[in-house]
């Protein structure tokens, strides 16, 4: 069963500006864009650097080091050098609270 944890206030998230949070030791990048909030693992699958330091455009986050972009909905890379997706996590909004689950469904 998914366990959702409050990680931020919706009012703290700026449009198209990633915010790094940590949930039970898992680094997560929160992104508010196109009217939604997404949670994606904050570590690039290619270079082991923080994705939250990258740019957000067209519902994707770009790794600042080598330029690979990851779809915020699926985690799939859309450009080399990255070839492996990064995990994405379910998000719930309750009032002004942003809740994310990094636990696996059983």
C-alpha positions, -999 to 999 in steps of 0.1 A, spaced: 0 0 0 12 35 -8 21 57 21 19 94 13 40 119 32 36 157 33 67 171 16 59 208 9 32 234 7 17 239 -28 22 277 -23 60 271 -19 64 256 -54 72 281 -81 60 273 -116 88 254 -136 113 256 -107 123 223 -93 124 219 -55 145 191 -40 131 172 -10 141 140 7 116 113 16 128 85 38 163 88 23 151 91 -13 160 123 -31 130 137 -50 125 167 -73 91 183 -70 80 202 -101 49 224 -106 42 228 -142 13 229 -167 -12 230 -138 1 198 -121 27 188 -95 51 160 -104 76 140 -82 106 124 -99 137 109 -85 163 137 -82 193 116 -94 200 115 -132 203 79 -144 233 88 -165 256 110 -144 244 107 -107 238 144 -103 208 163 -90 180 169 -116 165 196 -94 193 219 -106 182 216 -142 156 234 -163 120 225 -168 103 227 -202 74 209 -220 67 187 -189 103 175 -188 133 182 -166 167 185 -181 199 173 -164 222 204 -161 254 183 -167 249 166 -200 215 178 -212 194 146 -211 157 154 -205 133 132 -185 96 132 -189 80 142 -156 50 119 -162 70 87 -170 106 93 -160 117 82 -195 147 100 -210 141 118 -243 176 124 -253 211 110 -250 234 104 -232 208 90 -207 192 57 -217 176 45 -185 144 61 -170 143 75 -134 115 66 -110 84 89 -108 62 89 -77 25 95 -72 15 129 -59 -17 140 -40 -27 176 -33 -48 181 -2 -56 218 3 -22 235 3 -3 202 12 17 183 -14 20 146 -5 42 121 -22 46 84 -19 79 67 -26 67 33 -13 60 5 -38 25 -10 -40 23 -46 -28 
